[in-house]
């Protein structure tokens, strides 16, 4: 196990925050310093992520969180909206589509991120909406610096914005060109929207009434009216066609975020907590179940044997995800000990190159390779001048001195995913691209049902107390990058920053959740820091290894609390150059 760190694990007692962007971390810590709890801090930090990383998330997108007030059981913050009533397989097939496009209004689920944050603030927070929103309003007014990745995306989609999405062009390219790295970008339109929502909040007498007024303006007032009107106008989609979206006022009115029970699996004395199987979270739990019979020595994620075992276990768990996961699915049978002993027995010395779901009657999706997608004429092999985006997301973790803890993964509503809504300053999400236009699939597109999301935060418990919260962006890689962290912590004894900094890897032997839904049989992507000898051994075992840069995979962060001492910890990721932790 590696002991190298790029920075220390932060330790203290007052409060800790870690995220994919330092402005969100600083905001969350500021709230803690001013007397807010972890949930107030998480809401304020997530609102800032909408401004600081609008190419990775937005208020019109989605959000999944795991939260645990001190002394209470963890809960899932379910901010994933469902498919609109008009989003049916028959309708999309009638447009000549064989899959849901990766960009454009047809892929829009009901926006869930912003309502979920309001619910978190109402039920577990203590601050007013005006107080948590003021940080985001300030950054939207005064601006944030554009980083290299953001600038690259803007250069790529500039022709799309200029030729087909004029509202996006006006909002994000007011100088008549894509902003460059290092330049400051403002979003006064979103600032004005937030200020209008703050004004709405002053209508209520009680705090609950004030938050209800904000939600009403969102789901039945000026926000819902503007979003539905904008998407109803035909506009360019990732398939190259111009289509009208189907999101309607009734869809906004019919959706409310919810608190749900998580799924838990005990591994080596730790209870790992994940969102249910309408998302992808149980994939990590099943992978742990498959690996539970392996000796500790064979679970080192820095060794060839460890990488091999982990990758092969993930292949099996992902095959079961495609076979069974979706709205209403029960992950319990897939986490059973006997079933996963059978699955583990399939792991041999050689890398598997075939699709191997288990159980009685699994769904098997169309297995399309990247070359096959190009021949079929769908998608772009990289990005994505069409606006199609794969796995772009943010993450934030917060813990306060009382022991309240939150792990939240906001995503969707990327500025490049759908035309900007005039007068609002954001766009809708594209989460419906994760559904299949095949009635046989448990993740088929169905009106009123949630798409199977990749958003997958994690909590870890010991003896009934939450001791750690973590998560990362990365689409189908989110759980793949979190599991080695957990093994390094639970089995290897690494401290949080050591586990964050250690080399990362993931398999691509899974149909992508993102359009055009391709896979690479036997594919394995590794950071080159894994080492030449390890990489050579993985190739000898039959893995189709792609060597990536030394600090290129994932942006995982974490916070933790020792129940015995009250000490708090935080760790953030050097990858991407924007993630930081703060605390004392």
FILUMTOR-37511 format. One record per residue (C-alpha): residue number from 1; residue in three letters; x, y, z. Coordinates in Angstrom, 2 decimals. Example, Ala and Ser with C-alpha at 12.3 -4.5 7.8 and 13.67 -1.06 7.14 Angstrom:
REM residues 2
pavex  vodo  east  north  up
1  ALA  12.30  -4.50  7.80;
2  SER  13.67  -1.06  7.14;
END
This chain:
REM residues 584
pavex  vodo  east  north  up
1  UNK  0.00  0.00  0.00;
2  UNK  1.34  3.43  -0.96;
3  UNK  2.19  5.89  1.83;
4  UNK  2.80  8.87  -0.49;
5  UNK  0.63  11.98  -0.06;
6  UNK  0.43  15.22  -2.02;
7  UNK  -0.83  17.00  1.09;
8  UNK  -1.65  16.02  4.68;
9  UNK  -4.89  14.54  5.91;
10  UNK  -6.59  17.44  7.69;
11  UNK  -7.43  16.84  11.34;
12  UNK  -9.45  18.88  13.81;
13  UNK  -12.63  19.06  15.88;
14  UNK  -14.65  22.07  14.71;
15  UNK  -15.73  21.00  11.21;
16  UNK  -14.41  19.69  7.89;
17  UNK  -15.38  20.08  4.25;
18  UNK  -13.92  18.62  1.06;
19  UNK  -15.10  18.95  -2.52;
20  UNK  -14.15  19.01  -6.18;
21  UNK  -13.79  22.81  -6.16;
22  UNK  -12.12  24.98  -3.57;
23  UNK  -14.84  27.65  -3.73;
24  UNK  -17.44  25.12  -2.62;
25  UNK  -15.14  23.84  0.12;
26  UNK  -14.48  27.38  1.33;
27  UNK  -18.19  28.16  1.28;
28  UNK  -19.10  25.07  3.30;
29  UNK  -16.40  25.83  5.85;
30  UNK  -17.57  29.44  6.07;
31  UNK  -21.07  28.25  6.94;
32  UNK  -19.67  25.99  9.66;
33  UNK  -17.61  28.85  11.08;
34  UNK  -20.76  31.01  11.22;
35  UNK  -22.68  28.45  13.24;
36  UNK  -24.43  26.50  10.51;
37  UNK  -24.53  22.73  10.67;
38  UNK  -23.21  20.25  8.11;
39  UNK  -26.46  20.32  6.16;
40  UNK  -26.57  24.12  5.89;
41  UNK  -22.96  23.95  4.72;
42  UNK  -23.70  21.23  2.18;
43  UNK  -26.57  23.21  0.64;
44  UNK  -24.51  26.39  0.36;
45  UNK  -21.56  24.45  -1.07;
46  UNK  -23.70  22.68  -3.67;
47  UNK  -25.24  25.98  -4.79;
48  UNK  -21.70  27.30  -5.31;
49  UNK  -20.77  24.19  -7.32;
50  UNK  -23.54  25.18  -9.76;
51  UNK  -21.62  28.42  -10.36;
52  UNK  -18.02  27.26  -10.04;
53  UNK  -18.38  24.10  -12.18;
54  UNK  -21.39  24.73  -14.48;
55  UNK  -19.88  22.41  -17.09;
56  UNK  -20.12  19.59  -14.53;
57  UNK  -23.45  20.24  -12.79;
58  UNK  -26.33  22.67  -12.56;
59  UNK  -29.59  23.46  -10.75;
60  UNK  -31.57  21.87  -13.59;
61  UNK  -29.77  18.56  -13.12;
62  UNK  -29.79  15.80  -10.54;
63  UNK  -28.44  15.07  -7.08;
64  UNK  -28.01  12.02  -4.88;
65  UNK  -26.81  12.32  -1.31;
66  UNK  -26.27  10.26  1.81;
67  UNK  -26.76  12.16  5.06;
68  UNK  -26.66  11.14  8.71;
69  UNK  -27.65  13.43  11.56;
70  UNK  -25.68  12.46  14.67;
71  UNK  -27.37  9.57  16.43;
72  UNK  -29.77  8.80  13.58;
73  UNK  -29.68  6.29  10.76;
74  UNK  -28.30  7.37  7.37;
75  UNK  -30.81  8.45  4.75;
76  UNK  -30.71  8.81  0.99;
77  UNK  -31.37  12.31  -0.34;
78  UNK  -33.10  11.30  -3.57;
79  UNK  -32.86  14.26  -5.92;
80  UNK  -33.22  12.28  -9.14;
81  UNK  -36.29  13.37  -11.08;
82  UNK  -38.38  10.96  -13.17;
83  UNK  -39.02  10.82  -16.89;
84  UNK  -41.76  13.23  -18.02;
85  UNK  -45.19  11.84  -18.88;
86  UNK  -44.48  12.42  -22.57;
87  UNK  -41.12  10.62  -22.54;
88  UNK  -42.03  7.22  -23.91;
89  UNK  -40.21  4.64  -25.98;
90  UNK  -42.94  4.93  -28.60;
91  UNK  -42.48  8.69  -28.90;
92  UNK  -38.72  8.52  -29.32;
93  UNK  -38.98  5.62  -31.75;
94  UNK  -41.45  7.69  -33.78;
95  UNK  -38.69  10.28  -34.18;
96  UNK  -36.39  7.66  -35.68;
97  UNK  -34.25  7.33  -32.55;
98  UNK  -32.77  4.06  -31.33;
99  UNK  -31.44  5.56  -28.09;
100  UNK  -32.03  8.67  -26.01;
101  UNK  -29.71  11.43  -27.30;
102  UNK  -26.92  12.52  -25.00;
103  UNK  -27.68  16.23  -25.42;
104  UNK  -30.95  18.08  -25.90;
105  UNK  -34.33  18.40  -24.24;
106  UNK  -35.60  14.91  -25.07;
107  UNK  -33.10  13.60  -22.51;
108  UNK  -34.38  15.85  -19.71;
109  UNK  -35.74  14.25  -16.57;
110  UNK  -37.69  16.46  -14.19;
111  UNK  -35.00  18.66  -12.56;
112  UNK  -34.29  17.29  -9.09;
113  UNK  -31.11  18.92  -7.77;
114  UNK  -32.51  22.24  -6.59;
115  UNK  -35.68  20.83  -4.94;
116  UNK  -33.54  18.24  -3.14;
117  UNK  -31.31  20.95  -1.69;
118  UNK  -34.40  22.81  -0.47;
119  UNK  -35.66  19.63  1.22;
120  UNK  -32.29  19.06  2.89;
121  UNK  -32.25  22.65  4.14;
122  UNK  -35.84  22.43  5.40;
123  UNK  -35.62  19.08  7.16;
124  UNK  -32.08  19.01  8.55;
125  UNK  -30.63  22.51  8.15;
126  UNK  -31.11  25.59  10.31;
127  UNK  -30.40  28.54  8.00;
128  UNK  -32.70  30.57  5.77;
129  UNK  -32.56  30.17  2.00;
130  UNK  -31.28  33.73  1.62;
131  UNK  -28.30  32.94  3.82;
132  UNK  -27.20  29.76  2.04;
133  UNK  -27.79  31.30  -1.42;
134  UNK  -25.78  34.47  -0.90;
135  UNK  -22.45  32.77  -1.62;
136  UNK  -23.61  31.50  -5.02;
137  UNK  -25.20  34.85  -5.83;
138  UNK  -21.92  36.61  -5.09;
139  UNK  -19.83  34.27  -7.25;
140  UNK  -22.37  34.42  -10.08;
141  UNK  -22.21  38.23  -9.98;
142  UNK  -18.46  38.71  -9.53;
143  UNK  -17.35  35.68  -11.55;
144  UNK  -15.19  32.59  -11.29;
145  UNK  -12.00  31.69  -13.14;
146  UNK  -12.25  29.30  -16.08;
147  UNK  -9.98  26.26  -15.76;
148  UNK  -8.44  24.33  -18.67;
149  UNK  -11.09  21.62  -18.77;
150  UNK  -13.93  24.13  -18.77;
151  UNK  -12.20  26.10  -21.53;
152  UNK  -11.69  22.94  -23.62;
153  UNK  -15.40  22.10  -23.38;
154  UNK  -16.38  25.62  -24.36;
155  UNK  -14.11  25.56  -27.41;
156  UNK  -15.60  22.25  -28.45;
157  UNK  -19.24  23.32  -28.23;
158  UNK  -18.76  26.87  -29.53;
159  UNK  -20.03  25.96  -33.05;
160  UNK  -23.08  24.22  -31.53;
161  UNK  -23.90  27.24  -29.40;
162  UNK  -23.34  29.73  -32.21;
163  UNK  -25.29  27.83  -34.87;
164  UNK  -28.02  26.05  -32.92;
165  UNK  -28.30  27.17  -29.27;
166  UNK  -28.39  31.00  -29.35;
167  UNK  -29.45  31.36  -25.72;
168  UNK  -26.38  29.39  -24.62;
169  UNK  -24.18  31.45  -26.91;
170  UNK  -25.51  34.69  -25.43;
171  UNK  -25.14  33.47  -21.84;
172  UNK  -21.71  31.84  -21.99;
173  UNK  -20.00  33.62  -24.88;
174  UNK  -21.02  37.28  -24.59;
175  UNK  -17.68  38.36  -26.10;
176  UNK  -18.50  36.41  -29.28;
177  UNK  -16.10  33.55  -28.52;
178  UNK  -15.53  30.78  -26.02;
179  UNK  -13.95  31.98  -22.76;
180  UNK  -10.31  31.03  -22.33;
181  UNK  -8.58  29.40  -19.39;
182  UNK  -7.76  31.98  -16.74;
183  UNK  -10.52  34.37  -17.76;
184  UNK  -13.36  35.27  -15.40;
185  UNK  -16.89  34.21  -16.28;
186  UNK  -20.00  35.63  -14.63;
187  UNK  -23.60  34.46  -14.72;
188  UNK  -25.71  37.49  -13.81;
189  UNK  -28.83  35.78  -15.16;
190  UNK  -28.59  32.95  -12.61;
191  UNK  -27.72  35.47  -9.90;
192  UNK  -30.93  37.33  -10.73;
193  UNK  -32.90  34.07  -10.63;
194  UNK  -31.53  33.27  -7.18;
195  UNK  -32.28  36.81  -6.01;
196  UNK  -35.84  36.43  -7.25;
197  UNK  -36.14  33.16  -5.33;
198  UNK  -34.78  34.88  -2.22;
199  UNK  -37.48  37.54  -2.66;
200  UNK  -40.10  34.79  -2.91;
201  UNK  -38.79  33.31  0.33;
202  UNK  -39.69  36.47  2.23;
203  UNK  -43.40  35.82  1.67;
204  UNK  -43.70  33.24  4.44;
205  UNK  -44.14  33.82  8.16;
206  UNK  -42.33  30.70  9.34;
207  UNK  -39.08  29.21  8.04;
208  UNK  -40.98  26.27  6.56;
209  UNK  -43.36  28.67  4.81;
210  UNK  -40.45  30.65  3.40;
211  UNK  -38.79  27.53  1.99;
212  UNK  -42.15  26.35  0.63;
213  UNK  -42.47  29.65  -1.23;
214  UNK  -39.11  29.05  -2.92;
215  UNK  -40.15  25.54  -3.94;
216  UNK  -43.48  26.82  -5.27;
217  UNK  -41.71  29.37  -7.47;
218  UNK  -39.53  26.54  -8.79;
219  UNK  -42.09  23.82  -9.42;
220  UNK  -45.20  25.79  -10.34;
221  UNK  -44.04  29.34  -10.89;
222  UNK  -41.67  31.29  -13.10;
223  UNK  -38.90  28.66  -13.15;
224  UNK  -41.07  25.76  -14.33;
225  UNK  -42.80  27.96  -16.90;
226  UNK  -39.52  29.15  -18.40;
227  UNK  -37.91  25.69  -18.54;
228  UNK  -40.87  23.98  -20.17;
229  UNK  -41.34  26.78  -22.70;
230  UNK  -37.66  26.70  -23.70;
231  UNK  -37.53  22.93  -24.17;
232  UNK  -40.77  22.88  -26.16;
233  UNK  -39.06  24.75  -29.00;
234  UNK  -37.35  22.33  -31.43;
235  UNK  -33.58  22.46  -31.01;
236  UNK  -30.49  20.51  -32.01;
237  UNK  -29.86  17.20  -30.22;
238  UNK  -26.80  14.94  -30.09;
239  UNK  -28.19  12.75  -32.88;
240  UNK  -28.00  15.72  -35.27;
241  UNK  -31.76  16.23  -35.42;
242  UNK  -33.93  19.10  -34.20;
243  UNK  -36.56  17.89  -31.74;
244  UNK  -38.90  19.43  -29.18;
245  UNK  -38.62  18.32  -25.58;
246  UNK  -41.57  16.86  -23.71;
247  UNK  -41.07  18.22  -20.17;
248  UNK  -44.35  19.86  -19.07;
249  UNK  -45.67  21.88  -16.13;
250  UNK  -47.52  18.82  -14.86;
251  UNK  -44.20  16.98  -14.62;
252  UNK  -42.74  19.72  -12.42;
253  UNK  -45.86  19.69  -10.23;
254  UNK  -45.84  15.91  -9.93;
255  UNK  -42.31  15.60  -8.57;
256  UNK  -41.03  16.02  -5.04;
257  UNK  -37.66  14.75  -3.82;
258  UNK  -37.79  12.11  -1.11;
259  UNK  -35.92  10.57  1.79;
260  UNK  -35.22  6.88  1.22;
261  UNK  -33.56  4.01  3.02;
262  UNK  -30.06  3.11  1.81;
263  UNK  -28.61  -0.33  1.13;
264  UNK  -25.83  -1.60  3.41;
265  UNK  -23.22  -4.37  3.21;
266  UNK  -20.83  -5.38  5.99;
267  UNK  -17.24  -5.91  4.85;
268  UNK  -14.39  -6.72  7.23;
269  UNK  -16.33  -5.18  10.15;
270  UNK  -17.33  -1.98  8.35;
271  UNK  -20.87  -1.26  7.16;
272  UNK  -20.70  0.36  3.72;
273  UNK  -23.81  2.42  2.92;
274  UNK  -25.02  3.16  -0.63;
275  UNK  -28.13  4.46  -2.46;
276  UNK  -30.58  1.78  -3.70;
277  UNK  -30.71  -0.07  -7.02;
278  UNK  -32.59  2.66  -8.90;
279  UNK  -29.03  3.95  -9.05;
280  UNK  -25.70  2.16  -9.36;
281  UNK  -24.63  2.15  -5.71;
282  UNK  -25.17  -1.55  -4.98;
283  UNK  -22.59  -2.35  -7.68;
284  UNK  -19.90  -1.38  -5.17;
285  UNK  -21.55  -3.48  -2.46;
286  UNK  -21.83  -6.54  -4.69;
287  UNK  -18.20  -6.14  -5.72;
288  UNK  -17.24  -6.17  -2.04;
289  UNK  -19.42  -9.26  -1.58;
290  UNK  -17.65  -11.02  -4.46;
291  UNK  -14.27  -10.08  -2.99;
292  UNK  -15.19  -10.93  0.60;
293  UNK  -13.74  -14.43  0.35;
294  UNK  -10.39  -13.28  -1.03;
295  UNK  -7.43  -13.08  1.38;
296  UNK  -6.40  -9.56  2.37;
297  UNK  -3.07  -10.02  0.57;
298  UNK  -4.92  -10.39  -2.74;
299  UNK  -6.89  -7.15  -2.29;
300  UNK  -4.06  -4.62  -2.53;
301  UNK  -5.21  -2.16  -5.24;
302  UNK  -1.57  -1.32  -6.00;
303  UNK  -0.68  -4.91  -6.94;
304  UNK  -1.39  -6.83  -10.13;
305  UNK  -3.34  -9.50  -8.26;
306  UNK  -5.41  -6.86  -6.48;
307  UNK  -6.21  -4.86  -9.61;
308  UNK  -7.08  -8.08  -11.44;
309  UNK  -9.43  -9.32  -8.72;
310  UNK  -11.14  -5.94  -8.34;
311  UNK  -11.61  -5.43  -12.08;
312  UNK  -12.96  -8.94  -12.59;
313  UNK  -15.38  -8.57  -9.68;
314  UNK  -16.63  -5.27  -11.08;
315  UNK  -17.24  -6.90  -14.48;
316  UNK  -19.56  -9.40  -12.82;
317  UNK  -21.35  -6.80  -10.68;
318  UNK  -21.87  -4.47  -13.64;
319  UNK  -23.32  -7.34  -15.68;
320  UNK  -25.85  -7.82  -12.89;
321  UNK  -26.55  -4.08  -12.84;
322  UNK  -27.52  -4.17  -16.50;
323  UNK  -29.51  -7.33  -15.91;
324  UNK  -31.57  -6.22  -12.91;
325  UNK  -31.17  -2.60  -11.72;
326  UNK  -33.88  0.00  -12.20;
327  UNK  -36.73  1.78  -10.44;
328  UNK  -38.20  -0.61  -7.85;
329  UNK  -35.37  -3.17  -8.06;
330  UNK  -34.33  -5.02  -4.90;
331  UNK  -30.56  -5.31  -4.51;
332  UNK  -30.88  -7.84  -1.69;
333  UNK  -30.69  -11.05  -3.74;
334  UNK  -27.61  -9.75  -5.56;
335  UNK  -25.80  -9.23  -2.24;
336  UNK  -26.38  -12.73  -0.87;
337  UNK  -23.36  -14.70  0.32;
338  UNK  -24.09  -17.91  -1.59;
339  UNK  -24.83  -16.08  -4.83;
340  UNK  -21.60  -14.10  -4.65;
341  UNK  -19.51  -17.14  -3.84;
342  UNK  -20.77  -18.49  -7.16;
343  UNK  -19.88  -15.21  -8.84;
344  UNK  -16.42  -15.15  -7.25;
345  UNK  -15.74  -18.67  -8.51;
346  UNK  -15.91  -17.29  -12.06;
347  UNK  -12.79  -15.18  -11.48;
348  UNK  -9.73  -16.93  -12.86;
349  UNK  -6.14  -16.02  -13.61;
350  UNK  -7.08  -14.61  -17.02;
351  UNK  -9.13  -11.50  -17.69;
352  UNK  -12.67  -12.25  -18.85;
353  UNK  -13.64  -10.87  -22.23;
354  UNK  -17.26  -11.98  -22.30;
355  UNK  -20.47  -10.63  -20.75;
356  UNK  -21.45  -12.77  -17.75;
357  UNK  -24.60  -11.76  -15.85;
358  UNK  -25.88  -14.12  -13.18;
359  UNK  -29.26  -15.08  -11.80;
360  UNK  -32.23  -16.55  -13.58;
361  UNK  -33.28  -14.25  -16.41;
362  UNK  -31.06  -11.17  -16.72;
363  UNK  -31.56  -8.51  -19.33;
364  UNK  -28.65  -8.32  -21.78;
365  UNK  -28.29  -4.91  -23.47;
366  UNK  -26.97  -4.30  -26.94;
367  UNK  -23.20  -4.49  -26.57;
368  UNK  -21.89  -1.83  -28.93;
369  UNK  -18.16  -1.12  -29.21;
370  UNK  -16.85  2.39  -29.95;
371  UNK  -15.96  1.29  -33.49;
372  UNK  -19.45  -0.11  -33.90;
373  UNK  -20.97  3.16  -32.75;
374  UNK  -18.98  5.04  -35.37;
375  UNK  -20.08  2.62  -38.09;
376  UNK  -23.67  3.04  -36.95;
377  UNK  -23.31  6.78  -37.34;
378  UNK  -24.10  7.73  -33.77;
379  UNK  -22.11  9.91  -31.43;
380  UNK  -18.63  11.25  -31.59;
381  UNK  -15.68  9.05  -30.64;
382  UNK  -14.45  11.72  -28.21;
383  UNK  -16.76  14.87  -27.59;
384  UNK  -18.51  16.00  -28.58;
385  UNK  -19.28  18.92  -30.61;
386  UNK  -22.83  17.62  -30.25;
387  UNK  -22.80  18.55  -26.56;
388  UNK  -22.78  14.90  -25.46;
389  UNK  -20.96  14.53  -22.16;
390  UNK  -19.75  11.42  -20.36;
391  UNK  -19.47  11.27  -16.60;
392  UNK  -19.04  14.93  -15.73;
393  UNK  -20.05  15.50  -12.12;
394  UNK  -19.09  17.17  -8.82;
395  UNK  -18.90  16.02  -5.23;
396  UNK  -18.92  17.51  -1.72;
397  UNK  -18.51  16.05  1.79;
398  UNK  -19.11  17.88  5.09;
399  UNK  -18.92  16.91  8.77;
400  UNK  -19.53  19.23  11.73;
401  UNK  -18.43  19.16  15.36;
402  UNK  -21.73  17.59  16.45;
403  UNK  -21.05  14.64  14.14;
404  UNK  -23.64  15.45  11.47;
405  UNK  -22.30  14.27  8.12;
406  UNK  -23.24  14.60  4.45;
407  UNK  -21.92  13.15  1.21;
408  UNK  -23.55  14.69  -1.87;
409  UNK  -22.99  14.11  -5.59;
410  UNK  -24.65  16.75  -7.79;
411  UNK  -24.55  16.33  -11.55;
412  UNK  -26.42  16.91  -14.79;
413  UNK  -27.68  20.20  -16.11;
414  UNK  -24.23  20.77  -17.60;
415  UNK  -24.11  23.97  -19.64;
416  UNK  -23.27  21.87  -22.71;
417  UNK  -26.11  19.37  -22.22;
418  UNK  -29.12  21.39  -23.36;
419  UNK  -29.90  24.95  -24.52;
420  UNK  -29.75  27.56  -21.77;
421  UNK  -33.16  28.69  -20.56;
422  UNK  -33.53  32.41  -21.35;
423  UNK  -33.99  34.56  -18.24;
424  UNK  -32.94  31.76  -15.86;
425  UNK  -29.21  31.21  -16.46;
426  UNK  -29.14  27.41  -16.47;
427  UNK  -30.23  24.45  -18.60;
428  UNK  -32.03  21.16  -18.11;
429  UNK  -30.27  17.85  -17.56;
430  UNK  -29.90  14.81  -19.80;
431  UNK  -30.20  11.91  -17.36;
432  UNK  -32.72  10.05  -19.53;
433  UNK  -29.81  9.02  -21.77;
434  UNK  -29.21  6.37  -19.09;
435  UNK  -32.45  4.62  -20.01;
436  UNK  -32.86  2.03  -22.76;
437  UNK  -35.43  2.17  -25.56;
438  UNK  -36.15  -1.49  -24.95;
439  UNK  -39.17  -2.55  -22.88;
440  UNK  -37.34  -5.66  -21.68;
441  UNK  -34.72  -3.66  -19.78;
442  UNK  -35.24  -2.99  -16.06;
443  UNK  -33.81  0.46  -16.87;
444  UNK  -36.11  1.11  -19.84;
445  UNK  -37.46  4.59  -20.50;
446  UNK  -40.84  4.75  -18.76;
447  UNK  -42.91  7.89  -18.07;
448  UNK  -42.90  8.79  -14.38;
449  UNK  -40.00  6.51  -13.51;
450  UNK  -36.49  7.55  -12.60;
451  UNK  -33.61  6.78  -14.93;
452  UNK  -30.93  4.55  -13.44;
453  UNK  -28.37  7.09  -12.31;
454  UNK  -24.62  6.72  -11.82;
455  UNK  -24.52  9.19  -8.89;
456  UNK  -23.16  7.16  -6.00;
457  UNK  -21.93  8.73  -2.75;
458  UNK  -20.81  6.49  0.12;
459  UNK  -20.93  6.40  3.91;
460  UNK  -18.96  4.01  6.13;
461  UNK  -20.19  2.97  9.58;
462  UNK  -18.64  1.12  12.50;
463  UNK  -20.61  0.00  15.55;
464  UNK  -23.64  1.99  14.43;
465  UNK  -21.78  5.30  13.96;
466  UNK  -20.89  6.95  10.67;
467  UNK  -17.11  7.27  10.49;
468  UNK  -16.55  8.39  6.91;
469  UNK  -18.25  10.05  3.91;
470  UNK  -16.79  9.96  0.42;
471  UNK  -17.53  10.21  -3.26;
472  UNK  -16.20  11.21  -6.66;
473  UNK  -17.32  12.34  -10.08;
474  UNK  -16.88  9.90  -12.93;
475  UNK  -20.03  8.30  -14.34;
476  UNK  -19.67  4.52  -14.33;
477  UNK  -16.26  4.94  -12.70;
478  UNK  -17.58  6.48  -9.48;
479  UNK  -17.86  3.21  -7.58;
480  UNK  -14.78  1.81  -9.32;
481  UNK  -12.65  4.64  -7.93;
482  UNK  -14.26  4.52  -4.48;
483  UNK  -13.79  0.80  -3.87;
484  UNK  -9.96  0.86  -3.95;
485  UNK  -10.11  3.78  -1.52;
486  UNK  -12.25  1.66  0.80;
487  UNK  -9.94  -1.34  0.50;
488  UNK  -6.93  0.83  1.25;
489  UNK  -8.67  2.23  4.33;
490  UNK  -10.44  -0.89  5.66;
491  UNK  -7.94  -3.59  4.70;
492  UNK  -4.67  -1.73  4.16;
493  UNK  -4.86  0.78  7.01;
494  UNK  -4.04  3.81  4.85;
495  UNK  -4.99  7.23  6.13;
496  UNK  -7.54  9.19  4.04;
497  UNK  -5.12  11.28  1.99;
498  UNK  -2.91  8.27  1.26;
499  UNK  -5.95  6.44  -0.08;
500  UNK  -7.01  9.44  -2.20;
501  UNK  -3.55  9.90  -3.71;
502  UNK  -2.86  6.25  -4.53;
503  UNK  -2.96  5.18  -8.22;
504  UNK  -6.43  4.66  -9.69;
505  UNK  -7.85  2.34  -12.35;
506  UNK  -11.18  1.14  -13.79;
507  UNK  -12.61  -1.37  -16.21;
508  UNK  -14.44  -0.32  -19.38;
509  UNK  -15.97  -3.80  -19.69;
510  UNK  -19.46  -2.33  -19.18;
511  UNK  -21.90  -0.55  -21.49;
512  UNK  -21.50  3.14  -20.69;
513  UNK  -24.44  4.79  -18.99;
514  UNK  -23.85  7.72  -21.35;
515  UNK  -24.90  7.96  -24.98;
516  UNK  -24.04  6.20  -27.27;
517  UNK  -23.74  3.42  -24.64;
518  UNK  -20.56  1.69  -25.86;
519  UNK  -18.27  -0.75  -24.05;
520  UNK  -14.71  -2.06  -24.48;
521  UNK  -14.56  -5.82  -23.78;
522  UNK  -11.70  -6.62  -21.42;
523  UNK  -10.76  -2.95  -21.22;
524  UNK  -8.78  -1.68  -18.24;
525  UNK  -7.63  1.93  -17.78;
526  UNK  -4.81  2.56  -15.29;
527  UNK  -2.78  5.51  -14.13;
528  UNK  0.84  5.05  -15.16;
529  UNK  1.94  5.41  -11.52;
530  UNK  0.70  1.87  -11.01;
531  UNK  4.13  0.88  -12.35;
532  UNK  5.57  -0.88  -15.38;
533  UNK  5.80  -4.29  -13.72;
534  UNK  2.19  -4.25  -12.54;
535  UNK  0.96  -3.05  -15.94;
536  UNK  2.96  -5.74  -17.73;
537  UNK  1.51  -8.44  -15.48;
538  UNK  -2.03  -7.19  -16.10;
539  UNK  -1.43  -7.40  -19.83;
540  UNK  -0.02  -10.90  -19.40;
541  UNK  -3.28  -11.85  -17.69;
542  UNK  -5.21  -10.70  -20.75;
543  UNK  -6.41  -7.23  -19.80;
544  UNK  -6.62  -4.73  -22.67;
545  UNK  -4.74  -2.05  -20.74;
546  UNK  -4.88  1.63  -21.60;
547  UNK  -2.27  3.64  -19.70;
548  UNK  -3.51  7.05  -18.61;
549  UNK  -1.64  10.00  -17.13;
550  UNK  -0.23  9.88  -13.60;
551  UNK  -3.01  11.99  -12.03;
552  UNK  -5.94  11.54  -14.40;
553  UNK  -8.58  9.22  -12.91;
554  UNK  -11.19  10.49  -10.48;
555  UNK  -11.55  13.40  -8.08;
556  UNK  -12.48  11.55  -4.89;
557  UNK  -12.78  13.42  -1.59;
558  UNK  -13.70  12.36  1.92;
559  UNK  -14.41  13.53  5.45;
560  UNK  -14.50  11.42  8.59;
561  UNK  -15.11  11.33  12.33;
562  UNK  -13.71  9.13  15.07;
563  UNK  -16.64  8.52  17.46;
564  UNK  -14.28  7.64  20.31;
565  UNK  -12.31  10.89  20.26;
566  UNK  -14.42  13.32  18.23;
567  UNK  -11.50  13.96  15.88;
568  UNK  -12.54  14.97  12.37;
569  UNK  -10.59  14.35  9.15;
570  UNK  -10.73  15.50  5.55;
571  UNK  -8.91  14.62  2.34;
572  UNK  -9.22  16.07  -1.15;
573  UNK  -7.94  15.18  -4.57;
574  UNK  -5.01  16.79  -6.40;
575  UNK  -6.34  15.46  -9.71;
576  UNK  -7.83  18.27  -11.75;
577  UNK  -6.13  20.91  -9.63;
578  UNK  -9.35  22.34  -8.11;
579  UNK  -10.32  20.00  -5.27;
580  UNK  -9.42  21.06  -1.74;
581  UNK  -10.31  20.25  1.83;
582  UNK  -10.62  22.73  4.68;
583  UNK  -11.27  22.48  8.38;
584  UNK  -9.98  22.87  11.89;
END
